[in-house]
Amino acid sequence: MDTLPISKFKATCLSALERVRRTRRPLRVTRFGEPIADIVPAAPDKRSGEWLGALRGTLEIRGDIVGPSSDLVKWEALK
């Protein structure tokens, strides 16, 4: 884990946060040598890779879902 004094962190905050994001290594901010904060990379977004079953509970079945949608007699292709 890298350490950074708070005075230097204040001056380079955005670049320090970008470094944590890019390298995925945590950063410890210190004041007078004592740790005051740990900056860790954000957890990956939970939605990635979990697409299977994502629409569960959003459908409502109305009627027969197995049978044909209309009478087969009405289809011209079958004549």
C-alpha angles and dihedrals in degrees: 000000000000120000129211130183114242093242091057091042091055090053096045103027099133095046091046091052091047090051091053090049094047100043097032088222119134122242126213118210114208136193118201087347094304118115114245103166142013118210112203130181116265117261114255116267109273094220095068111104096002098098095120107096094007092132094049111139096017099098131078117201113219116185132333114347096179103052127074118281093233140010113290089223091070094058113102092201091065094055 
